[in-house]
Amino acid sequence: MEELKDTDRLTTYLRTNGIESLFNTSLQPHLTLCTFEQGEKICSQGEPAAYLYVLVEGKVKVYTTSPEGKTLILSFKNPLELIGDIEYVRGTETVNTVEAVSQVTMIGVHHRWLKKYGSSDPAFLNFLLKIITNKFYIKSNTLRFNLLYPVEVRLASYLLSVSFDASNGLLNGKHSTASLKDAANLIGTSYRHLNRVIQQLCAEGLVERYSGGILVKDHEGLKKLANDNIYE
């Protein structure tokens, strides 16, 4: 993480995202602008939570890990999104791991300033309520998605989510063998079965296998297969 000392850029993010009014004049001096590199963790499950973040640029993925070390993807998030809101409201440790899929920019504010200046602010609390209720709605859909849809649909959706950002621009398109092992855990299947599905997608011309992993070849074909059931 890199903290940027750029007040003008911070103000621009607040204005362009229409959230300047959410942070009152007492809170605004305590806002910080942070950047995270691709693959960097913004927060990790089980760790103490001290900051509320507003995602203003880039994409992140949210996943949970069982005591046995198995992981399951919950969702991908694009701007405008809050990270750490549930932890702030409940006063708990970090619930899920959040990792940058692309380069990410966040506006951060420490919990102590939120409690001092935001705990009775109607505009901020109303925004918080909308975000949290939307997360419960998304979680319900994701659970249904993981339970009801076959692996090829889940894999297509996962590949779309990690390969393209909010503006539909290609992030990378390449996925290493190591990341595919993670993908198997994240979408809830075995690595062996994932390989069989990848062979199927290769035969259909949607992806291409190379020595280090796979390459997305047909974005529109994957989107059709996923039937817009994206983890986002």
N, C-alpha and C positions, 0 to 999 in steps of 0.2 A: 504494500500500500504506500502511496505517496500523497502527502497532504499538500495541496496547492495554496499558496498565499496570493490569491487573485480575486479580490473583492468584486471587480467589474464582471468577471466571468461568472461568479456566484450569483450576482444580481441578475445577469442575463438569463441564467438557468431558471431562476425564480420567476421571472417575468414571462419568458417564453412558454413555460409549463403551467402558467396561471396559478401558481402556488404562493405568490408573494404575500397574499393576505392570510395564508394559513399560519404563518409565523409572525407573531406580533412584534412590535418594536423592541420589546425587552428580550425576545428570543433571538432575533436576527444577528446581534453581535456575537452570538455563541455558535453560529452555524459554520461548519468547515466543509471545504470542497476536497474530495478524495478521489484518487484514481486507482484502479486495480488492473493488473495485467491478465491476459487470457490464461486461464487455468489456476489463477490465484484464488484462495478462499477468502471470502468476505467475513464469514463467521462459521464456526464448527460446532456441531451438535455436542451438547453437554458442557460447553465452555461458558464462563460467566458472560452475561450480556450487559454491556454498558452504553451502547450507542443505538439510536434509531437512525436508519439510513433511508434516504429517498433516492431511488434509482432514476437518474435523469438522462443517461446515455449508455447504450450497450445492452447486453443480454446476460442474464444469470440463470443457472439451473439450481433447483432446490431438491435435495434428496435426503433420505433418512437411512440410518444404519442400525441393524439389529445387534443385540449383544454378541451374536455369533459372528459378526463381521459382514453380514449380507446387507447389500444396499438396495434401495428401491427409489426410482425417480418419482417425484411428486409433481413437479411442474417446471416450466421455463418461464421467466419473467422478462418483460420488456417495459420501458418507461410508459407511464408513470407508475411506480410501485414502491411500497414501503417494505423495508427489511428490518425485522426486529420489533415490529409493532406488538405482536402477541406477548413477547418477552417483557416489553415495557409495561403493558397493561397488567400482566399477571405477576410481574416481579420474579420471573423464573430464569433458569439457565437457558442457553440457546436450544431451541427445540429441534431444528433441522440444520443441516449443512448447506450453505449457499456458496456457490463457486462461479467465478466469471467465465462465461463462454467466449466472449469477445473482450476487448478492452472496455472497461466499465468506468463510468463517472458517477459518484454518489455525493449527495449532500448529507452530512452527518451532524447529529446533535447529541450531546451526552444526556443521559437520563436525568442527571441532577438538575439540569437547566429546564428540561421538560416539566419535571415535577414542580419546579419553582415558578415557572412562567406560563406553562401550557396546560396544567391540569384542570384549570377552570375556564379555558378559552373555548367558547362554543364553536368557532370556525374550525379550530384544530381537532376538537373532539368529534365533530360531525364527519370530518374527512377520515379520521381514524376508524370510525364506526363503519363507514362505507367500504373501506379497504378490507377490514377484517371479515365483514359479512360476505364480501365477494370471494375471499379466500376459502371460506367454508363451502361456498357453492362450487368453486373450482375443484376443491378436494373431493367432493362428492362425485363430480364428473370423472376425475382421474381414477378413482377407485373403480367406478363402473367400466372405464376404458380398459384398465388392467385385467379386470375379471372377465369381460365379455368378448373382447376383440382378440383375434389370433395373433401369433407372434409376428407374422409378416406385416400386419397393419401397424403394430406397435413399433417395429423396427423402422418402418418407413417414416412414421411420425417422429421418432427419435432422431433419425438422420436429417430430416427437414429442420428440426429444432436446433440441432447443433451446427448445421451447415449454413444457415441463413439468419441474418439479423433482422431487426424490426423493419428496415427499409427494403427488405427482400434482397439485400446484397450478399453475395457469397462471402462467407467468413474464411473458409479453407477448402472444404469439400473432401479433404483427405482424413481418414481415420485409421490410426495405427492399430496393430494387432493388440497392443496393451489396452488401448481405449475400447476395443471391441469386447474384451473380457469384462471391462467395467460396464459396457452397454448391456451385456447379457444379464448382469446383476440388476442394473437399473430398470430394465423393462420386465424383469421377473421370469427369466428362462435360463436354461443351461447353455454353456458355451458351445457344446456339441450341437444342440438344436439350432442355435443361432447360426452356426456355420452352414447347416443344411439350408436354412432360409436365405443366407447370403448367396449360396450357389444358385438358388431359385431366382433371386433378383438379378444375378449376373446373366443367367440364361435369358431373362426378359429384357436385358439391356439397360436396366435401371442403375446398376452400379458396376464397377469394374474392380476385379481383384488384382493386387500387385504384391510384391514380396513383403512389403512392410505393413499392408493393411488393405483398405478398400477406398475407392474414389467414387463419389457421387457423379453420375453421368447425366441422368435425366430427372431434373427437378420436377417438371410437370407430371411425369409418369409416377414419381413417388407420391406427389400430392394427390393424384387420382387414386392410388392404392390406399393411402391413408384416409381418403374420403373426408378430408378436412378435420380429422380427429387428431389435431395436434396437441401436444402436451403443454399448451400455452393458454 
